[in-house]
Amino acid sequence: MKKLVVLSGAGMSAESGISTFRDAGGLWDKYPVEQVATPEGYQRNPELVLRFYNERRKQLTSVEPNQGHRLLARLEKDYDVTIITQNVDNLHERGGSSHIIHLHGELTKVTSSYAPNDSRYIKELKPEEYEVKIGDLAGDGSQLRPYIVWFGEAVPMIETAASYVSQADILVIIGTSMNVYPAAGLLNYAPVGTQVYLIDPNEVNVQSSRKIEVIRKGASEGVAELLTRLRQ
C-alpha cells in the first residue's frame, strides 16, 4: 500500500469556520502573538493566555469537520495515510482520520507549566472541562497550561514528521503558506520520486525546484479534485 502523507495548515480548517491566525482579520490582529503565543507572554499574563485558549476551545464545540477532512479519512481505504498538521484543532480526528501528528500541540489538551512535554502531565480535556482557570494544577503542582507549542519553543514532533515524509510516495500540502519553520522545511525530506500536490486557493510561493502539482481550490473542493487525479 502506497504511503500518502498530508501536511495541513490553517487553510484546512478555515472552511469549518476556524479563524486563521495570519490572514487579514485573523486572530493575530486581535491578539498580538507576543501576548498569547510565547512563553514570555504566558509568564507576563497567564490569565489572558488561559482565557484566549479557553475561547479557542469553546469554538471547537460549534464547528464541524468539512468535506476536505472527511475525504482525507476516506483515502485510508486505498493508502497508508499519515496526517501531519500545524493545526491545533481536533477536526482531522473528528473527520475520521486515524493517524495524526500534531506539530504545534493540541487545543483539547493541557499540560504542566514546568515540563510541557512530559507525557505524565499531558491531559485530554472533556468538553465540560474546557474552561481552564488560574489555580488548576498539573500533576507536578504547576499551573495547567495549554498543550501548545508556542513561538520560541522547540517542536518536539518535527523529527517524527520528517521521518514519515522521508518515506512518502505521495505528499499532499493543504492550506499552509509554507512560511512557518520548521514545518515548511518538511518538503525537503520527501524523496526525489515523491508525487507532490499543493492544494490552496491562493498562490503559494514554495521555495523548491521539485515538480509540484498545484490545485488552486479550497480544502473541500481541492481534496475532491485530488481524489480524482489519484484515480487517473
LINVENJO-V586238 format. One record per backbone hydrogen bond with DSSP energy under -0.5 kcal/mol. NH is the residue of the N-H (numbers start at 0). CO is the residue of the C=O. E is the energy in kcal/mol with one decimal. If there is no record, write none. Layout:
BEGIN
<<NH & CO & E> <NH & CO & E>>
END
This chain:
BEGIN
<<3 & 1 & -0.6> <3 & 79 & -2.4> <4 & 2 & -0.5> <4 & 169 & -2.9> <5 & 81 & -2.8> <6 & 171 & -3.2> <7 & 5 & -0.6> <7 & 83 & -2.4> <8 & 173 & -2.5> <10 & 174 & -2.7> <11 & 8 & -2.1> <12 & 8 & -0.6> <12 & 9 & -0.9> <13 & 9 & -1.3> <14 & 10 & -0.6> <15 & 12 & -1.2> <16 & 13 & -1.7> <17 & 12 & -1.6> <18 & 16 & -0.6> <25 & 22 & -2.6> <26 & 19 & -1.6> <27 & 20 & -1.3> <28 & 25 & -1.2> <29 & 25 & -0.7> <29 & 26 & -0.8> <30 & 26 & -2.7> <34 & 31 & -1.6> <35 & 31 & -1.4> <36 & 32 & -2.4> <38 & 150 & -0.6> <41 & 37 & -1.9> <42 & 38 & -2.2> <43 & 39 & -2.3> <44 & 40 & -2.6> <48 & 44 & -1.8> <49 & 45 & -2.8> <50 & 46 & -2.3> <51 & 47 & -2.5> <52 & 48 & -2.1> <53 & 49 & -2.2> <54 & 50 & -2.2> <55 & 51 & -1.9> <56 & 52 & -2.4> <57 & 53 & -2.4> <58 & 54 & -1.8> <59 & 55 & -1.0> <59 & 56 & -0.8> <60 & 56 & -0.7> <60 & 57 & -1.1> <61 & 58 & -1.6> <62 & 59 & -0.8> <69 & 65 & -2.0> <70 & 66 & -2.7> <71 & 67 & -2.0> <72 & 68 & -1.6> <73 & 69 & -1.5> <74 & 70 & -1.2> <75 & 72 & -1.4> <76 & 73 & -1.9> <77 & 74 & -1.4> <78 & 74 & -2.0> <79 & 1 & -3.0> <80 & 78 & -1.1> <81 & 3 & -2.2> <82 & 98 & -2.7> <83 & 5 & -3.7> <83 & 81 & -0.6> <84 & 82 & -0.6> <84 & 100 & -2.8> <85 & 7 & -2.8> <93 & 89 & -2.4> <94 & 90 & -1.8> <95 & 91 & -0.6> <95 & 92 & -1.3> <96 & 91 & -2.0> <99 & 97 & -0.5> <100 & 82 & -3.4> <101 & 99 & -0.6> <102 & 84 & -2.6> <102 & 100 & -0.8> <103 & 84 & -0.6> <104 & 101 & -0.6> <105 & 146 & -2.3> <106 & 87 & -3.1> <108 & 105 & -1.6> <109 & 122 & -2.4> <110 & 144 & -2.6> <112 & 142 & -0.7> <117 & 114 & -2.0> <118 & 116 & -0.8> <120 & 117 & -2.3> <121 & 118 & -0.6> <122 & 109 & -3.0> <124 & 107 & -3.4> <128 & 125 & -2.9> <129 & 126 & -1.4> <131 & 129 & -1.0> <135 & 132 & -2.1> <136 & 134 & -0.6> <137 & 141 & -3.3> <140 & 137 & -2.1> <143 & 135 & -3.2> <144 & 110 & -2.7> <146 & 108 & -2.2> <147 & 145 & -1.9> <148 & 103 & -2.0> <149 & 147 & -0.9> <150 & 36 & -2.4> <152 & 149 & -2.3> <155 & 153 & -0.8> <157 & 154 & -1.8> <160 & 156 & -2.5> <161 & 157 & -2.6> <162 & 158 & -2.0> <163 & 159 & -1.7> <164 & 160 & -2.4> <165 & 161 & -2.2> <166 & 163 & -1.3> <167 & 164 & -1.6> <168 & 2 & -2.4> <169 & 2 & -2.0> <170 & 194 & -3.3> <171 & 4 & -2.8> <172 & 196 & -3.1> <173 & 6 & -2.7> <173 & 171 & -0.5> <174 & 198 & -2.4> <180 & 178 & -0.7> <183 & 179 & -2.3> <184 & 181 & -1.3> <185 & 182 & -2.0> <186 & 183 & -0.7> <187 & 184 & -1.2> <188 & 185 & -2.1> <189 & 186 & -1.5> <190 & 164 & -0.5> <193 & 190 & -1.7> <194 & 168 & -2.3> <196 & 170 & -2.8> <197 & 212 & -2.8> <198 & 172 & -3.4> <199 & 197 & -0.6> <199 & 214 & -2.0> <204 & 202 & -0.5> <205 & 203 & -1.2> <206 & 204 & -0.5> <207 & 205 & -1.8> <212 & 195 & -2.9> <213 & 211 & -0.7> <214 & 197 & -3.4> <215 & 213 & -0.6> <216 & 214 & -2.2> <221 & 217 & -2.8> <222 & 218 & -2.7> <223 & 219 & -1.8> <224 & 220 & -2.3> <225 & 221 & -2.2> <226 & 222 & -2.4> <227 & 223 & -1.7> <228 & 224 & -2.5> <229 & 225 & -2.8> <230 & 226 & -1.3> <231 & 227 & -0.8> <231 & 228 & -0.7>>
END
